[in-house]
């Protein structure tokens, strides 16, 4: 299992890193679109939409929506309605669903989440492409917030975790892990904001817009909603009765398993910067 996981990780990095670091913006956008179309396919599967054909149809619709929204351009002002709509979903619907735990694949929830998913994935694409347009360091700093929160939570949770964060949704997550992830982000962000390392980055942009205390507050919000995104997908998987969103990435699960925390962080980061 570990060998499979490592091989898959190397293969993903061999594709993602060169495209992110060196490819033209158009090629980066195309790669992100492909990734998000697969994520849309998994989203529909978790919602048990239309048997075997339903997720494929939904993925094709998501691809068409992504293609249509590219006519907005990649400027943050043109994409702001998408960021706002996705932001409202994560700020309001995400916490409500985690608290009340409705059956997401039944009643009005399934059509609502299918429609919302199209907006969420389009907003995610626009946020990543807009970030990449501001520079490689900028888009990497945005991703690093989520990666650090996840890595910090893993190690802090293993070392100190006692109090469960959401035992009925994701029993492995703890409050100590969440705090450890937040601390990891805060430490790196403080150094980056103070020294303006590799500016422009998300950290330098927050420091310029809000000052360092405001930057810490903005990053705290992003870390909190990275957890909301992770837990929301965990709720979808638990209700669907599956461990992973799919088996597309051997040893890692599915695409949604890798991007779940990014889905709320990306539009919220853009709103905090340009809202």
DRENPA-3360 file (N, C-alpha, C; in nm, 2 decimals, always signed):
BEGIN
1 = XXXXXXXX = +0.08/-0.12/+0.00/+0.00/+0.00/+0.00/+0.09/+0.13/+0.00 ~ +0.19/+0.12/+0.08/+0.28/+0.24/+0.09/+0.35/+0.26/-0.04 ~ +0.39/+0.15/-0.10/+0.46/+0.16/-0.23/+0.37/+0.22/-0.34 ~ +0.25/+0.17/-0.34/+0.15/+0.23/-0.43/+0.12/+0.37/-0.41 ~ +0.11/+0.41/-0.28/+0.09/+0.55/-0.25/+0.21/+0.64/-0.29 ~ +0.33/+0.59/-0.27/+0.45/+0.67/-0.31/+0.46/+0.68/-0.46 ~ +0.43/+0.57/-0.54/+0.44/+0.58/-0.68/+0.33/+0.68/-0.74 ~ +0.21/+0.67/-0.68/+0.11/+0.76/-0.73/+0.14/+0.91/-0.70;
9 = XXXXXXXX = +0.20/+0.93/-0.58/+0.24/+1.07/-0.54/+0.35/+1.12/-0.64 ~ +0.44/+1.04/-0.67/+0.55/+1.08/-0.76/+0.49/+1.11/-0.90 ~ +0.40/+1.02/-0.95/+0.34/+1.05/-1.08/+0.26/+1.18/-1.08 ~ +0.19/+1.20/-0.97/+0.11/+1.33/-0.97/+0.20/+1.45/-0.97 ~ +0.31/+1.44/-0.89/+0.40/+1.56/-0.88/+0.47/+1.57/-1.01 ~ +0.50/+1.47/-1.09/+0.57/+1.47/-1.21/+0.49/+1.55/-1.32 ~ +0.35/+1.55/-1.30/+0.26/+1.62/-1.39/+0.24/+1.76/-1.34 ~ +0.20/+1.77/-1.21/+0.15/+1.89/-1.15/+0.26/+2.00/-1.14;
17 = XXXXXXXX = +0.38/+1.96/-1.09/+0.48/+2.06/-1.06/+0.53/+2.13/-1.18 ~ +0.57/+2.05/-1.29/+0.62/+2.12/-1.41/+0.51/+2.22/-1.47 ~ +0.39/+2.17/-1.47/+0.28/+2.25/-1.53/+0.26/+2.38/-1.44 ~ +0.26/+2.36/-1.31/+0.24/+2.48/-1.22/+0.36/+2.57/-1.23 ~ +0.48/+2.52/-1.24/+0.60/+2.61/-1.23/+0.64/+2.67/-1.36 ~ +0.62/+2.60/-1.47/+0.67/+2.64/-1.60/+0.58/+2.66/-1.72 ~ +0.46/+2.59/-1.71/+0.37/+2.59/-1.83/+0.30/+2.73/-1.84 ~ +0.26/+2.76/-1.96/+0.18/+2.89/-1.97/+0.05/+2.87/-1.90;
25 = XXXXXXXX = -0.01/+2.99/-1.87/-0.14/+2.99/-1.79/-0.25/+2.91/-1.85 ~ -0.25/+2.91/-1.98/-0.36/+2.83/-2.05/-0.34/+2.68/-2.02 ~ -0.22/+2.63/-2.03/-0.19/+2.49/-2.00/-0.23/+2.46/-1.85 ~ -0.19/+2.55/-1.76/-0.22/+2.53/-1.62/-0.37/+2.52/-1.60 ~ -0.45/+2.61/-1.66/-0.59/+2.61/-1.65/-0.65/+2.49/-1.71 ~ -0.60/+2.43/-1.82/-0.65/+2.31/-1.88/-0.63/+2.19/-1.78 ~ -0.51/+2.19/-1.72/-0.49/+2.08/-1.63/-0.58/+2.08/-1.51 ~ -0.60/+2.20/-1.45/-0.69/+2.22/-1.34/-0.83/+2.18/-1.38;
33 = XXXXXXXX = -0.87/+2.22/-1.50/-1.01/+2.18/-1.55/-1.03/+2.03/-1.55 ~ -0.93/+1.96/-1.60/-0.94/+1.81/-1.61/-0.95/+1.76/-1.47 ~ -0.87/+1.80/-1.37/-0.88/+1.76/-1.23/-1.01/+1.78/-1.18 ~ -1.07/+1.90/-1.20/-1.20/+1.93/-1.14/-1.31/+1.86/-1.20 ~ -1.30/+1.82/-1.33/-1.41/+1.74/-1.39/-1.41/+1.60/-1.33 ~ -1.30/+1.55/-1.30/-1.29/+1.42/-1.23/-1.35/+1.43/-1.09 ~ -1.32/+1.55/-1.02/-1.38/+1.57/-0.89/-1.53/+1.58/-0.90 ~ -1.58/+1.64/-1.00/-1.73/+1.66/-1.02/-1.79/+1.52/-1.04;
41 = XXXXXXXX = -1.72/+1.43/-1.11/-1.77/+1.29/-1.13/-1.78/+1.22/-1.00 ~ -1.68/+1.24/-0.91/-1.69/+1.18/-0.78/-1.80/+1.24/-0.69 ~ -1.82/+1.37/-0.70/-1.92/+1.44/-0.63/-2.06/+1.38/-0.66 ~ -2.08/+1.36/-0.79/-2.21/+1.30/-0.83/-2.22/+1.15/-0.78 ~ -2.11/+1.08/-0.78/-2.12/+0.94/-0.73/-2.15/+0.94/-0.58 ~ -2.09/+1.03/-0.51/-2.12/+1.03/-0.36/-2.27/+1.07/-0.33 ~ -2.32/+1.14/-0.43/-2.47/+1.18/-0.41/-2.56/+1.08/-0.47 ~ -2.50/+0.97/-0.53/-2.58/+0.86/-0.59/-2.67/+0.91/-0.69;
49 = XXXXXXXX = -2.62/+0.99/-0.78/-2.70/+1.05/-0.89/-2.70/+0.96/-1.01 ~ -2.82/+0.91/-1.05/-2.84/+0.85/-1.18/-2.77/+0.72/-1.21 ~ -2.74/+0.64/-1.11/-2.68/+0.51/-1.14/-2.53/+0.53/-1.19 ~ -2.49/+0.45/-1.29/-2.36/+0.45/-1.34/-2.34/+0.57/-1.44 ~ -2.45/+0.60/-1.52/-2.44/+0.70/-1.62/-2.45/+0.84/-1.56 ~ -2.52/+0.86/-1.45/-2.54/+0.99/-1.40/-2.41/+1.07/-1.37 ~ -2.31/+1.01/-1.30/-2.19/+1.08/-1.27/-2.12/+1.12/-1.40 ~ -2.12/+1.04/-1.50/-2.06/+1.08/-1.63/-2.13/+1.20/-1.69;
57 = XXXXXXXX = -2.26/+1.20/-1.69/-2.34/+1.31/-1.74/-2.30/+1.43/-1.66 ~ -2.30/+1.42/-1.53/-2.27/+1.53/-1.45/-2.13/+1.59/-1.47 ~ -2.04/+1.50/-1.49/-1.90/+1.55/-1.52/-1.90/+1.62/-1.65 ~ -1.97/+1.58/-1.75/-1.98/+1.65/-1.88/-2.04/+1.78/-1.87 ~ -2.15/+1.79/-1.78/-2.21/+1.92/-1.76/-2.11/+2.01/-1.69 ~ -2.04/+1.96/-1.59/-1.94/+2.04/-1.52/-1.84/+2.09/-1.61 ~ -1.79/+2.01/-1.71/-1.69/+2.05/-1.81/-1.75/+2.17/-1.89 ~ -1.88/+2.15/-1.93/-1.94/+2.26/-2.01/-1.95/+2.39/-1.94;
65 = XXXXXXXX = -1.99/+2.38/-1.81/-2.00/+2.50/-1.72/-1.86/+2.56/-1.71 ~ -1.76/+2.48/-1.69/-1.62/+2.54/-1.68/-1.58/+2.61/-1.80 ~ -1.61/+2.55/-1.92/-1.58/+2.61/-2.04/-1.65/+2.74/-2.07 ~ -1.78/+2.74/-2.03/-1.86/+2.86/-2.04/-1.81/+2.97/-1.96 ~ -1.77/+2.94/-1.83/-1.73/+3.05/-1.74/-1.59/+3.10/-1.78 ~ -1.52/+3.03/-1.86/-1.39/+3.09/-1.90/-1.41/+3.22/-1.98 ~ -1.53/+3.24/-2.03/-1.55/+3.36/-2.11/-1.56/+3.48/-2.02 ~ -1.57/+3.46/-1.88/-1.56/+3.57/-1.79/-1.42/+3.62/-1.78;
73 = XXXXXXXX = -1.32/+3.54/-1.83/-1.18/+3.58/-1.81/-1.13/+3.53/-1.68 ~ -1.01/+3.56/-1.65/-0.95/+3.51/-1.52/-0.93/+3.63/-1.42 ~ -0.98/+3.74/-1.45/-0.97/+3.85/-1.36/-1.06/+3.83/-1.24 ~ -1.01/+3.87/-1.12/-1.09/+3.85/-1.00/-1.22/+3.93/-1.00 ~ -1.22/+4.04/-1.06/-1.35/+4.12/-1.07/-1.46/+4.05/-1.15 ~ -1.42/+3.99/-1.26/-1.51/+3.92/-1.34/-1.56/+3.79/-1.27 ~ -1.47/+3.73/-1.19/-1.51/+3.60/-1.13/-1.57/+3.62/-0.99 ~ -1.58/+3.74/-0.94/-1.63/+3.77/-0.81/-1.76/+3.71/-0.78;
81 = XXXXXXXX = -1.86/+3.71/-0.87/-1.99/+3.65/-0.84/-1.98/+3.50/-0.81 ~ -1.89/+3.43/-0.88/-1.87/+3.29/-0.86/-1.81/+3.27/-0.72 ~ -1.71/+3.35/-0.69/-1.64/+3.34/-0.55/-1.75/+3.37/-0.44 ~ -1.83/+3.47/-0.47/-1.93/+3.50/-0.36/-2.03/+3.39/-0.35 ~ -2.08/+3.33/-0.46/-2.18/+3.22/-0.44/-2.12/+3.10/-0.37 ~ -1.99/+3.07/-0.41/-1.93/+2.95/-0.35/-1.90/+2.99/-0.20 ~ -1.86/+3.11/-0.17/-1.83/+3.15/-0.04/-1.96/+3.14/+0.05 ~ -2.07/+3.18/+0.00/-2.20/+3.17/+0.07/-2.23/+3.03/+0.11;
89 = XXXXXXXX = -2.20/+2.94/+0.01/-2.23/+2.80/+0.03/-2.14/+2.75/+0.15 ~ -2.01/+2.78/+0.15/-1.93/+2.73/+0.25/-1.95/+2.79/+0.39 ~ -1.98/+2.92/+0.39/-2.00/+2.99/+0.51/-2.13/+2.95/+0.58 ~ -2.24/+2.92/+0.50/-2.37/+2.90/+0.55/-2.41/+2.75/+0.55 ~ -2.40/+2.69/+0.43/-2.45/+2.56/+0.41/-2.36/+2.45/+0.47 ~ -2.23/+2.47/+0.45/-2.13/+2.38/+0.50/-2.15/+2.35/+0.65 ~ -2.13/+2.46/+0.73/-2.15/+2.44/+0.88/-2.29/+2.38/+0.92 ~ -2.39/+2.43/+0.85/-2.53/+2.38/+0.88/-2.54/+2.23/+0.86;
97 = XXXXXXXX = -2.48/+2.18/+0.74/-2.49/+2.04/+0.71/-2.41/+1.96/+0.81 ~ -2.29/+2.01/+0.85/-2.21/+1.94/+0.95/-2.28/+1.93/+1.08 ~ -2.35/+2.03/+1.12/-2.42/+2.03/+1.25/-2.55/+1.95/+1.25 ~ -2.63/+1.96/+1.14/-2.76/+1.89/+1.14/-2.75/+1.75/+1.07 ~ -2.65/+1.73/+0.99/-2.62/+1.60/+0.92/-2.75/+1.55/+0.85 ~ -2.80/+1.63/+0.76/-2.92/+1.58/+0.67/-2.86/+1.47/+0.58 ~ -2.95/+1.39/+0.52/-2.91/+1.29/+0.42/-2.89/+1.37/+0.29 ~ -2.77/+1.38/+0.25/-2.74/+1.47/+0.14/-2.78/+1.41/+0.00;
105 = XXXXXXXX = -2.80/+1.28/-0.01/-2.84/+1.22/-0.13/-2.99/+1.20/-0.15 ~ -3.07/+1.26/-0.06/-3.21/+1.24/-0.07/-3.28/+1.38/-0.06 ~ -3.41/+1.38/-0.10/-3.49/+1.50/-0.09/-3.44/+1.61/-0.17 ~ -3.45/+1.73/-0.12/-3.41/+1.85/-0.19/-3.26/+1.87/-0.19 ~ -3.19/+1.80/-0.10/-3.05/+1.82/-0.08/-2.97/+1.77/-0.20 ~ -3.01/+1.66/-0.26/-2.93/+1.61/-0.38/-2.94/+1.71/-0.50 ~ -3.05/+1.75/-0.55/-3.05/+1.85/-0.66/-2.98/+1.98/-0.62 ~ -3.00/+2.02/-0.49/-2.93/+2.15/-0.45/-2.78/+2.13/-0.45;
113 = XXXXXXXX = -2.73/+2.02/-0.40/-2.58/+2.00/-0.40/-2.53/+1.97/-0.54 ~ -2.61/+1.91/-0.63/-2.56/+1.90/-0.77/-2.55/+2.03/-0.83 ~ -2.64/+2.12/-0.81/-2.64/+2.26/-0.87/-2.52/+2.33/-0.80 ~ -2.51/+2.32/-0.67/-2.41/+2.40/-0.60/-2.27/+2.35/-0.64 ~ -2.26/+2.22/-0.67/-2.13/+2.17/-0.71/-2.07/+2.23/-0.84 ~ -2.16/+2.26/-0.93/-2.12/+2.33/-1.05/-2.06/+2.46/-1.03 ~ -2.12/+2.53/-0.93/-2.07/+2.67/-0.89/-1.94/+2.65/-0.82 ~ -1.93/+2.55/-0.73/-1.81/+2.53/-0.64/-1.69/+2.50/-0.73;
121 = XXXXXXXX = -1.71/+2.41/-0.82/-1.59/+2.37/-0.91/-1.55/+2.48/-1.00 ~ -1.65/+2.55/-1.05/-1.61/+2.67/-1.14/-1.54/+2.77/-1.06 ~ -1.58/+2.80/-0.94/-1.52/+2.90/-0.85/-1.38/+2.85/-0.82 ~ -1.36/+2.73/-0.79/-1.23/+2.67/-0.76/-1.13/+2.69/-0.88 ~ -1.18/+2.66/-1.00/-1.10/+2.68/-1.12/-1.06/+2.83/-1.14 ~ -1.15/+2.92/-1.12/-1.12/+3.06/-1.14/-1.02/+3.11/-1.04 ~ -1.04/+3.06/-0.91/-0.95/+3.11/-0.81/-0.81/+3.06/-0.83 ~ -0.79/+2.93/-0.87/-0.66/+2.88/-0.89/-0.59/+2.95/-1.01;
129 = XXXXXXXX = -0.67/+2.97/-1.12/-0.61/+3.03/-1.24/-0.58/+3.18/-1.21 ~ -0.66/+3.25/-1.13/-0.64/+3.39/-1.10/-0.51/+3.40/-1.01 ~ -0.50/+3.30/-0.92/-0.38/+3.30/-0.83/-0.25/+3.27/-0.91 ~ -0.26/+3.18/-1.01/-0.15/+3.15/-1.09/-0.11/+3.26/-1.18 ~ -0.21/+3.34/-1.22/-0.18/+3.46/-1.30/-0.10/+3.57/-1.22 ~ -0.11/+3.56/-1.09/-0.03/+3.65/-1.01/+0.11/+3.60/-0.98 ~ +0.14/+3.48/-1.02/+0.27/+3.43/-1.00/+0.27/+3.29/-0.94 ~ +0.38/+3.22/-0.97/+0.39/+3.08/-0.92/+0.40/+3.09/-0.77;
137 = XXXXXXXX = +0.47/+3.18/-0.71/+0.48/+3.19/-0.56/+0.35/+3.21/-0.50 ~ +0.26/+3.29/-0.57/+0.13/+3.32/-0.51/+0.05/+3.20/-0.51 ~ +0.04/+3.13/-0.62/-0.05/+3.01/-0.62/+0.00/+2.90/-0.52 ~ +0.13/+2.89/-0.51/+0.19/+2.79/-0.42/+0.16/+2.83/-0.27 ~ +0.17/+2.96/-0.24/+0.14/+3.00/-0.11/+0.00/+2.97/-0.07 ~ -0.09/+2.98/-0.16/-0.23/+2.95/-0.14/-0.25/+2.81/-0.11 ~ -0.18/+2.72/-0.19/-0.19/+2.58/-0.16/-0.12/+2.54/-0.03 ~ -0.01/+2.61/+0.00/+0.06/+2.58/+0.12/-0.02/+2.60/+0.25;
145 = XXXXXXXX = -0.11/+2.69/+0.25/-0.20/+2.71/+0.36/-0.27/+2.58/+0.39 ~ -0.33/+2.52/+0.29/-0.40/+2.39/+0.31/-0.31/+2.28/+0.35 ~ -0.20/+2.27/+0.27/-0.11/+2.16/+0.30/-0.05/+2.17/+0.44 ~ -0.01/+2.29/+0.49/+0.04/+2.30/+0.62/-0.06/+2.27/+0.73 ~ -0.19/+2.31/+0.71/-0.29/+2.29/+0.80/-0.32/+2.14/+0.81 ~ -0.31/+2.07/+0.70/-0.33/+1.92/+0.70/-0.22/+1.85/+0.76 ~ -0.09/+1.88/+0.73/+0.02/+1.82/+0.78/+0.04/+1.84/+0.93 ~ +0.02/+1.97/+0.97/+0.03/+2.00/+1.11/-0.08/+1.93/+1.19;
153 = XXXXXXXX = -0.20/+1.92/+1.14/-0.31/+1.85/+1.21/-0.28/+1.70/+1.22 ~ -0.21/+1.64/+1.12/-0.18/+1.50/+1.13/-0.08/+1.47/+1.24 ~ +0.03/+1.55/+1.24/+0.13/+1.52/+1.34/+0.09/+1.56/+1.48 ~ +0.02/+1.68/+1.49/-0.03/+1.72/+1.63/-0.13/+1.63/+1.68 ~ -0.22/+1.58/+1.59/-0.32/+1.48/+1.63/-0.26/+1.35/+1.68 ~ -0.16/+1.30/+1.61/-0.10/+1.18/+1.65/-0.03/+1.20/+1.78 ~ +0.03/+1.31/+1.80/+0.11/+1.33/+1.93/+0.03/+1.37/+2.05 ~ -0.08/+1.45/+2.02/-0.15/+1.51/+2.14/-0.30/+1.49/+2.13;
161 = XXXXXXXX = -0.35/+1.43/+2.02/-0.50/+1.43/+2.00/-0.57/+1.35/+2.11 ~ -0.67/+1.41/+2.17/-0.75/+1.34/+2.27/-0.90/+1.37/+2.25 ~ -0.93/+1.50/+2.22/-1.07/+1.55/+2.21/-1.11/+1.54/+2.07 ~ -1.21/+1.46/+2.04/-1.26/+1.44/+1.90/-1.33/+1.57/+1.85 ~ -1.30/+1.60/+1.72/-1.35/+1.72/+1.66/-1.49/+1.69/+1.61 ~ -1.51/+1.58/+1.54/-1.64/+1.55/+1.48/-1.65/+1.39/+1.48 ~ -1.67/+1.33/+1.59/-1.66/+1.19/+1.60/-1.75/+1.11/+1.51 ~ -1.87/+1.17/+1.49/-1.97/+1.09/+1.41/-1.94/+1.11/+1.26;
169 = XXXXXXXX = -1.85/+1.20/+1.22/-1.82/+1.22/+1.08/-1.68/+1.17/+1.04 ~ -1.58/+1.21/+1.12/-1.45/+1.17/+1.10/-1.38/+1.15/+1.23 ~ -1.39/+1.03/+1.28/-1.34/+0.99/+1.42/-1.19/+1.02/+1.44 ~ -1.11/+1.03/+1.34/-0.97/+1.05/+1.35/-0.93/+1.19/+1.38 ~ -1.02/+1.28/+1.35/-0.98/+1.43/+1.37/-1.00/+1.47/+1.51 ~ -0.91/+1.55/+1.56/-0.91/+1.60/+1.70/-0.90/+1.75/+1.70 ~ -0.94/+1.81/+1.81/-0.92/+1.96/+1.83/-0.77/+1.99/+1.84 ~ -0.70/+1.90/+1.91/-0.55/+1.92/+1.92/-0.49/+1.92/+1.78;
177 = XXXXXXXX = -0.53/+1.83/+1.69/-0.48/+1.83/+1.56/-0.51/+1.96/+1.48 ~ -0.64/+2.00/+1.50/-0.68/+2.13/+1.43/-0.60/+2.25/+1.48 ~ -0.57/+2.25/+1.61/-0.49/+2.36/+1.66/-0.35/+2.35/+1.61 ~ -0.29/+2.23/+1.60/-0.16/+2.21/+1.55/-0.15/+2.25/+1.41 ~ -0.25/+2.22/+1.33/-0.24/+2.27/+1.19/-0.25/+2.42/+1.18 ~ -0.33/+2.48/+1.26/-0.34/+2.63/+1.26/-0.21/+2.69/+1.30 ~ -0.14/+2.63/+1.41/-0.01/+2.69/+1.45/+0.09/+2.68/+1.34 ~ +0.09/+2.56/+1.27/+0.19/+2.55/+1.16/+0.17/+2.66/+1.05;
185 = XXXXXXXX = +0.04/+2.69/+1.02/+0.02/+2.80/+0.92/+0.06/+2.93/+0.98 ~ +0.03/+2.96/+1.10/+0.06/+3.09/+1.16/+0.21/+3.11/+1.17 ~ +0.29/+3.01/+1.20/+0.43/+3.02/+1.21/+0.49/+3.06/+1.08 ~ +0.46/+2.98/+0.98/+0.51/+3.01/+0.84/+0.46/+3.14/+0.79 ~ +0.33/+3.17/+0.81/+0.28/+3.30/+0.76/+0.34/+3.42/+0.83 ~ +0.37/+3.41/+0.96/+0.44/+3.52/+1.03/+0.57/+3.55/+0.97 ~ +0.65/+3.44/+0.95/+0.78/+3.46/+0.89/+0.77/+3.52/+0.75 ~ +0.68/+3.46/+0.67/+0.66/+3.51/+0.53/+0.62/+3.65/+0.53;
193 = XXXXXXXX = +0.52/+3.69/+0.62/+0.47/+3.83/+0.62/+0.58/+3.93/+0.66 ~ +0.65/+3.89/+0.77/+0.75/+3.98/+0.82/+0.87/+4.00/+0.72 ~ +0.91/+3.89/+0.66/+1.03/+3.90/+0.57/+0.99/+3.93/+0.42 ~ +0.85/+3.92/+0.39/+0.80/+3.93/+0.26/+0.87/+3.84/+0.16 ~ +0.89/+3.71/+0.21/+0.95/+3.61/+0.13/+0.88/+3.58/+0.00 ~ +0.95/+3.58/-0.11/+0.90/+3.54/-0.24/+0.77/+3.62/-0.28 ~ +0.76/+3.74/-0.23/+0.64/+3.83/-0.26/+0.64/+3.86/-0.41 ~ +0.52/+3.86/-0.47/+0.39/+3.86/-0.40/+0.34/+3.72/-0.37;
201 = XXXXXXXX = +0.29/+3.69/-0.25/+0.23/+3.57/-0.21/+0.10/+3.60/-0.14 ~ +0.02/+3.50/-0.10/-0.10/+3.52/-0.03/-0.07/+3.59/+0.11 ~ +0.04/+3.55/+0.17/+0.08/+3.61/+0.30/+0.12/+3.76/+0.28 ~ +0.19/+3.79/+0.18/+0.23/+3.94/+0.17/+0.11/+4.02/+0.13 ~ +0.01/+3.96/+0.05/-0.11/+4.03/+0.01/-0.20/+4.05/+0.13 ~ -0.21/+3.96/+0.22/-0.29/+3.98/+0.34/-0.23/+4.08/+0.43 ~ -0.09/+4.08/+0.44/-0.02/+4.18/+0.53/-0.04/+4.32/+0.47 ~ -0.04/+4.33/+0.34/-0.05/+4.46/+0.28/-0.20/+4.51/+0.29;
209 = XXXXXXXX = -0.29/+4.42/+0.28/-0.43/+4.47/+0.28/-0.48/+4.49/+0.43 ~ -0.44/+4.40/+0.52/-0.50/+4.40/+0.65/-0.40/+4.43/+0.77 ~ -0.27/+4.43/+0.73/-0.17/+4.44/+0.84/-0.15/+4.30/+0.89 ~ -0.05/+4.28/+0.97/-0.02/+4.14/+1.02/-0.13/+4.08/+1.11 ~ -0.19/+4.16/+1.21/-0.30/+4.10/+1.29/-0.42/+4.06/+1.20 ~ -0.45/+4.15/+1.10/-0.56/+4.11/+1.01/-0.53/+4.00/+0.93 ~ -0.40/+3.99/+0.88/-0.36/+3.87/+0.81/-0.37/+3.74/+0.88 ~ -0.34/+3.74/+1.01/-0.35/+3.63/+1.10/-0.50/+3.59/+1.10;
217 = XXXXXXXX = -0.59/+3.69/+1.12/-0.73/+3.66/+1.13/-0.78/+3.60/+1.00 ~ -0.74/+3.65/+0.88/-0.78/+3.60/+0.75/-0.74/+3.46/+0.74 ~ -0.61/+3.43/+0.77/-0.56/+3.29/+0.76/-0.63/+3.20/+0.86 ~ -0.66/+3.25/+0.97/-0.74/+3.16/+1.07/-0.87/+3.12/+1.01 ~ -0.94/+3.21/+0.94/-1.06/+3.18/+0.87/-1.04/+3.07/+0.77 ~ -0.93/+3.09/+0.69/-0.91/+2.99/+0.58/-0.88/+2.85/+0.64 ~ -0.80/+2.85/+0.75/-0.77/+2.72/+0.81/-0.90/+2.65/+0.86 ~ -0.98/+2.73/+0.93/-1.11/+2.68/+0.98/-1.19/+2.62/+0.87;
225 = XXXXXXXX = -1.20/+2.69/+0.75/-1.28/+2.64/+0.65/-1.22/+2.53/+0.56 ~ -1.09/+2.52/+0.57/-1.02/+2.40/+0.52/-1.07/+2.27/+0.59 ~ -1.09/+2.29/+0.72/-1.15/+2.17/+0.80/-1.29/+2.15/+0.76 ~ -1.37/+2.26/+0.74/-1.51/+2.24/+0.70/-1.52/+2.17/+0.57 ~ -1.43/+2.20/+0.47/-1.43/+2.13/+0.34/-1.40/+1.99/+0.36 ~ -1.30/+1.96/+0.44/-1.26/+1.82/+0.47/-1.37/+1.74/+0.53 ~ -1.44/+1.80/+0.63/-1.54/+1.73/+0.70/-1.67/+1.71/+0.62 ~ -1.70/+1.81/+0.53/-1.81/+1.80/+0.45/-1.80/+1.68/+0.35;
233 = XXXXXXXX = -1.68/+1.67/+0.29/-1.66/+1.55/+0.21/-1.66/+1.42/+0.29 ~ -1.61/+1.42/+0.41/-1.62/+1.30/+0.49/-1.76/+1.27/+0.52 ~ -1.85/+1.37/+0.54/-1.99/+1.34/+0.56/-2.05/+1.28/+0.44 ~ -2.02/+1.33/+0.32/-2.07/+1.27/+0.20/-2.03/+1.13/+0.18 ~ -1.90/+1.10/+0.21/-1.85/+0.96/+0.20/-1.91/+0.87/+0.30 ~ -1.93/+0.92/+0.43/-1.99/+0.83/+0.53/-2.13/+0.80/+0.49 ~ -2.21/+0.89/+0.44/-2.35/+0.87/+0.40/-2.35/+0.78/+0.28 ~ -2.25/+0.79/+0.19/-2.25/+0.70/+0.07/-2.20/+0.56/+0.10;
241 = XXXXXXXX = -2.14/+0.54/+0.22/-2.09/+0.41/+0.27/-1.96/+0.37/+0.20 ~ -1.87/+0.48/+0.17/-1.74/+0.45/+0.11/-1.63/+0.51/+0.19 ~ -1.51/+0.46/+0.17/-1.39/+0.51/+0.24/-1.33/+0.63/+0.17 ~ -1.33/+0.61/+0.03/-1.27/+0.71/-0.05/-1.37/+0.76/-0.16 ~ -1.35/+0.88/-0.21/-1.44/+0.93/-0.31/-1.44/+0.85/-0.44 ~ -1.32/+0.78/-0.47/-1.31/+0.69/-0.58/-1.18/+0.62/-0.57 ~ -1.14/+0.54/-0.67/-1.01/+0.48/-0.67/-0.92/+0.53/-0.78 ~ -0.95/+0.65/-0.82/-0.87/+0.71/-0.93/-0.73/+0.73/-0.90;
249 = XXXXXXXX = -0.69/+0.75/-0.78/-0.55/+0.77/-0.74/-0.51/+0.66/-0.65 ~ -0.46/+0.55/-0.70/-0.42/+0.44/-0.61/-0.34/+0.48/-0.49 ~ -0.38/+0.43/-0.38/-0.31/+0.46/-0.25/-0.36/+0.59/-0.19 ~ -0.43/+0.68/-0.27/-0.47/+0.81/-0.22/-0.62/+0.83/-0.22 ~ -0.69/+0.74/-0.28/-0.84/+0.75/-0.29/-0.87/+0.82/-0.42 ~ -0.95/+0.93/-0.41/-1.00/+1.00/-0.53/-0.95/+1.14/-0.53 ~ -0.99/+1.21/-0.64/-0.95/+1.35/-0.65/-1.01/+1.44/-0.54 ~ -1.14/+1.41/-0.51/-1.20/+1.49/-0.40/-1.13/+1.47/-0.27;
257 = XXXXXXXX = -1.08/+1.36/-0.25/-1.00/+1.33/-0.12/-0.88/+1.42/-0.12 ~ -0.83/+1.47/-0.23/-0.71/+1.55/-0.23/-0.74/+1.70/-0.24 ~ -0.86/+1.74/-0.28/-0.90/+1.88/-0.30/-1.01/+1.93/-0.21 ~ -1.06/+1.84/-0.13/-1.18/+1.88/-0.05/-1.15/+2.00/+0.04 ~ -1.04/+2.01/+0.10/-1.01/+2.13/+0.18/-0.99/+2.26/+0.10 ~ -0.95/+2.24/-0.03/-0.92/+2.35/-0.11/-1.05/+2.42/-0.16 ~ -1.16/+2.34/-0.17/-1.28/+2.39/-0.23/-1.34/+2.51/-0.16 ~ -1.34/+2.52/-0.02/-1.38/+2.64/+0.04/-1.27/+2.75/+0.05;
265 = XXXXXXXX = -1.15/+2.70/+0.07/-1.04/+2.80/+0.09/-1.02/+2.89/-0.03 ~ -1.02/+2.83/-0.15/-0.99/+2.91/-0.27/-1.08/+3.03/-0.29 ~ -1.22/+3.01/-0.30/-1.30/+3.13/-0.32/-1.30/+3.22/-0.20 ~ -1.29/+3.17/-0.08/-1.28/+3.26/+0.04/-1.16/+3.34/+0.04 ~ -1.04/+3.29/+0.00/-0.92/+3.36/-0.01/-0.93/+3.47/-0.11 ~ -0.99/+3.45/-0.23/-1.01/+3.55/-0.33/-1.11/+3.66/-0.28 ~ -1.21/+3.62/-0.21/-1.30/+3.72/-0.15/-1.23/+3.81/-0.05 ~ -1.15/+3.75/+0.03/-1.08/+3.83/+0.13/-0.98/+3.92/+0.07;
273 = XXX = -0.92/+3.88/-0.04/-0.82/+3.97/-0.11/-0.89/+4.08/-0.20 ~ -1.00/+4.04/-0.26/-1.06/+4.13/-0.36/-1.20/+4.16/-0.34 ~ -1.26/+4.12/-0.23/-1.40/+4.14/-0.21/-1.44/+4.28/-0.18;
% end
